[in-house]
Structure formats: structure tokens, C-alpha cells
Amino acid sequence: MHRHWRDCQAWKDESLPLSTTNNEAAKQFDATLTQYVGWYDDESVGGIEGSISKMLASDPEFVMGHVLSNGLELMGTGRSPILDAEFKSDLEKLSGMATSAKLNPREKLHVNAVLEWSEGKQKSACNKWEEISFRHPGDMLAIKFAHDAYFYLGKQSQMCSSAAQAIQNWSSHSSRPLYGYLKGMHAFGLVETKAYYEAEKEAKEGLSINPKDAWATHALAHVYEMTGRHKEGIKFLSTTLKDWETCGMLACHNYWHWALYHIEKSEHKGALGIYDSQIIKRARSSKAMLDLVDAASLLTRLEMDDISVGDRWSELVELCKPHKDDHQIVFNDAHLMMAYLGGNDEDIKKEFSESVQTFLAEGQGDQHKVMQQVGEGLLKAQEAFFGQDYAQCVEILNPLRYKVIQIGGSNAQRDLFNLMLIHACLKSPNEKHNSMARFLLYEREADRKNSPMTERLIARSLNKVIEEPSNGNSDASWIKHHRASVNDGNSF
């Protein structure tokens, strides 16, 4: 056991007392929290699964241990208490323990937040985590749970401001364990609110404190993508590989960002290489929803760029099948549909569609509302797109494009649906849709500077191959010239 793990007295000294007298349980709680915040497995405690096991074995009645264990399962979004009897039993046990145990008010709020999240009351759970952070600014578990929850809910401003508040509250306690990770969390919130300069500064400051902070690395990867610095992004990820690849829980996603740089630069072999050597390999091993989502997203992006991915869909479909009835978050469902459609598996597609309809009819909670308002249409639009009914895809997807944020995820991840709409507009037989594509692309260009992909698609929208600029002009000049000549009468 590392000496730096905090025992009962250490937690009390930080005004975060735990309702256990077992020092080993308290230390393993710290070990689990640290690995969760850092997205890595510490071999000295047997990884995050090992520390959870040791924590609960040391004190089976340690309520905050059960809060952390169950909360991590919920945040992983791979298990449903409705479908998983063992998980449901664990949550019922937590509820029962909370009513009988002598908990302090902070711990009671933690219990209620986790139980509310499990019941689909996600916004209410966030309010409780924020309340804990307000009353107990040093509670990293509440800060981290809120950060991840806001990500799932598409609450970008809240994600940014809650991390900023934590940094201010911790400013006089910068030696407190896990302080550096707040910088990466704040950096990601800044990225999502399009404050790229400030995000880059925060991410680099976080990495100066801890070079192995994979979330700060992730935030900086977003900065390079959103500011069109793809070559710089590839160099950054490649030269820091030994730092972030050890964070197995996030490594696949950082590889996904690396692949996106290649797609932007039309280097599809590079993206396919990353998919084959890292993304599907890691998804196969972890079966984590984040990894499966990345795999589905990347294959879809490649196919939209007219790159055949061969039989790669087949394995992904099999990995995604066990989650067809989960409906934990609509973001996951949207990516599961991509896999089922991409794999052209009619049986699983039918089963999944029927399951969605059951969820719409019988479900409840915040994600049920998102499925009603956005998700159902998003799934139908994808079905139209993969079925090559591009006009129908446009008609369904266009009214949703400012609502897609409700499914959560990052701007970079949701850009897939923006690209899907653009490609559908380009391929639609409807001239109105063709004209719409140009304006959608101008909007994307304003939002993402220096995007080669946007330039290629603008050229396509103007029936001109960008590799053959007219009159000896550069690609950029050619695009500006033809954009200016677009007849206003063609606008939608």
C-alpha cells in the first residue's frame, strides 16, 4: 500500500470525514477515487477493480465505498439497473444501508445523488453534487461526478463553471491531492464553450503539474482539432504517447482524436491503421461504452468520406449487441444504431428499434425526455442516411441540428451528426438541399478554422474538385472566388 493514500484521520483533517473506522477501507477509497479522476489503473492496488474489491472487503458496511462503486458503474453507462439484477440489488443495498447507517449530511447527499441518477433523475443528481461541492469544496468525488454528468447531459457552461469554481476554492490548497486534475477538467469545459486560448493554457498548466493527466491531454487534443492545428495535434499525441497511453480508460478515446486528425487531412490509411491497431483492439478488450462509441463513430466518418471499411462492422456489431436494451443515455443509443446499420444486421436493427419504441412507451427520467425530443428523430435520420434516402435524412435531421446538444458528448463527437446532414444535403436529389449544404459548410468553416475537410466539401458542393483549382489559384482562393459567385437565389 502506498503511503500517500489517505486514512480516516487524513480525510477528517480535510473536513471530509468518512463513516468508517477502517483505515484500509479509507485508503482504498482514496486509491479508487484517484484512479477514477486520473483515468488509469494503479497496479499496486490491482487497478480500479482491485481497489474497489479491497475497499468493500475491508468494511462491507462502508456506505461511501458503495456510493463510489455504484456511481462508477452508472458513469460507465454500460450497465442498467433495470436489466441487470445484480446491479439493481447493489443499489437497493445502498439505499437500505443509507437509512440505517449513521451518515453525515454530506454522505447522505452522495447516496441520494447516486440513487437519483440510477432512477433517471440525472439533473436532480447533478444539483446534489453541486450542493456538496458548495458546502464541501474539497470533495473531489462530487466535483468529478458532476463534471462527467454534465458531459452526458450536454451542459457545457455548467461543466466549465463548476471546474472553475473548484480551482478557485482550492487555490490556497494547491498541494491537496488531485489538485492538478482540476486544470484538465476546466480546460475541457473551456474547449466546449469555445474558449480555445484559455483552454490550451489550462491544459498545459495541468500537464506541467502531472504529465500523465490523460484528461488534460484530451482537452488539448480538442483544442488542436477545433483550431485546425491537425499536424500539431498528431505531433503532440505522438510525442506524449508514453504519458497518456498508460491511462487505459481514456487511451482509446485519445487514439480516436489522433485518427480524426488523419481524416481531416484525408489520410485515411492512417485513420484505418489506428482503428485496427488500437481502437477496435481496446474496445474488444474493455467492452466499455466509450470505446464502442469511438469505434462506431470512426467507421461512420470514414464511410462518409467514401472509404470502404470492409468487414470491420461485423465485429463491432457483435460487441454492441449486448447493449441494445440499455438506453442509459441517448448518446450511446445513437452510436449503437450506427453500428447496427453499418453492419447491415437486419435482425439486431429490428430488435433495437423495437426496444427503443418500448423505451419511448414505458421509460421515464431525463433520458426518456431526450429520446422523445431528439433521439427518436436522430435514429430515424440515421436509418434514412444508411439506407441512402438522403432527402428524407435531411428533412428529419435539419430541424434537430440545434437540439442535438441535448444528447451530450463533446462538440467534436456531435460534429458527426453535422457532417451527416452535410453529406445528406450533398447527395440529396433535392436542389434545395444541395444549396443548403453550402450554407451548412460555411457555418462549419466559421466554427472550425483551417479545416481541410470543410474545404473539400465546399468544393464538392460547388461541383468542383478542390485538387484542380481554376486559373492557377490556390485552393483557398478558389473557394473564396466561387463562394462569392454563388447565386443568392439558390439559397434555402
QUINORRA-V746367 format. One record per pair of residues at least 12 apart in sequence whose ideal C-beta (glycine too) atoms are under 6 Angstrom apart, sorted by the first residue. I is the first residue (numbers start at 0). J is the second residue. If there is no record, write none. Layout:
BEGIN
i-><I/I>
j-><J/J>
END
This chain:
BEGIN
i-><4/4/4/5/6/6/6/7/7/10/13/15/15/17/18/18/18/19/19/21/21/23/24/24/24/24/27/27/27/28/28/30/30/31/31/31/31/32/34/36/36/36/38/38/38/38/39/39/40/51/62/62/62/63/65/66/66/66/69/69/69/69/70/73/73/74/76/76/76/76/77/79/79/80/82/90/94/97/105/105/108/108/111/112/112/112/119/119/119/121/122/125/125/128/128/128/129/136/139/142/145/146/146/151/151/152/153/153/153/155/155/158/159/159/159/162/162/162/162/163/165/166/166/179/179/179/182/182/182/183/183/183/183/183/185/186/186/186/186/186/187/190/190/190/191/195/195/195/198/199/202/202/202/210/211/213/213/213/216/217/220/220/221/224/225/227/227/227/229/229/229/232/233/236/251/251/251/251/252/252/254/254/254/255/257/258/258/258/262/263/263/264/267/274/278/278/279/282/288/291/291/292/294/295/295/295/296/298/298/299/303/312/312/313/315/316/316/316/319/319/320/322/323/323/323/324/326/328/329/329/329/329/329/330/330/330/333/336/336/339/340/369/373/373/373/373/376/376/379/380/380/380/384/384/389/389/389/390/390/392/393/393/393/393/396/403/421/421/424/431/434/434/434/435/436/437/440/440/440/457/461>
j-><26/29/30/29/22/25/26/22/25/25/137/137/138/63/62/102/106/58/61/57/58/57/54/57/58/61/50/53/54/54/64/44/50/47/50/51/67/140/47/143/177/180/213/246/248/249/245/246/247/68/96/100/102/106/93/109/110/113/89/90/93/113/113/116/117/147/288/327/328/331/288/325/327/117/324/117/114/110/131/135/127/131/127/124/127/128/363/364/365/365/365/145/148/141/144/145/145/168/177/165/161/158/184/328/407/407/404/405/407/191/192/188/188/189/192/181/184/185/188/185/181/181/185/205/208/209/201/204/205/205/212/214/215/218/201/198/201/202/215/218/218/218/221/222/410/222/225/226/222/222/215/218/219/242/242/243/246/249/243/253/232/256/411/411/447/448/449/450/260/263/264/260/260/257/278/281/290/293/289/293/273/277/278/293/273/270/273/297/300/451/452/451/306/297/293/294/294/294/331/318/319/334/315/334/337/338/415/311/341/337/422/341/342/342/338/338/342/344/335/338/347/335/350/351/354/354/358/366/366/369/370/374/406/406/407/408/377/378/381/351/385/405/399/402/405/406/395/399/395/392/395/396/419/423/423/426/427/427/429/423/423/424/427/432/420/416/436/439/436/491/489/490/491/491/460/460/453/456/457/478/481>
END
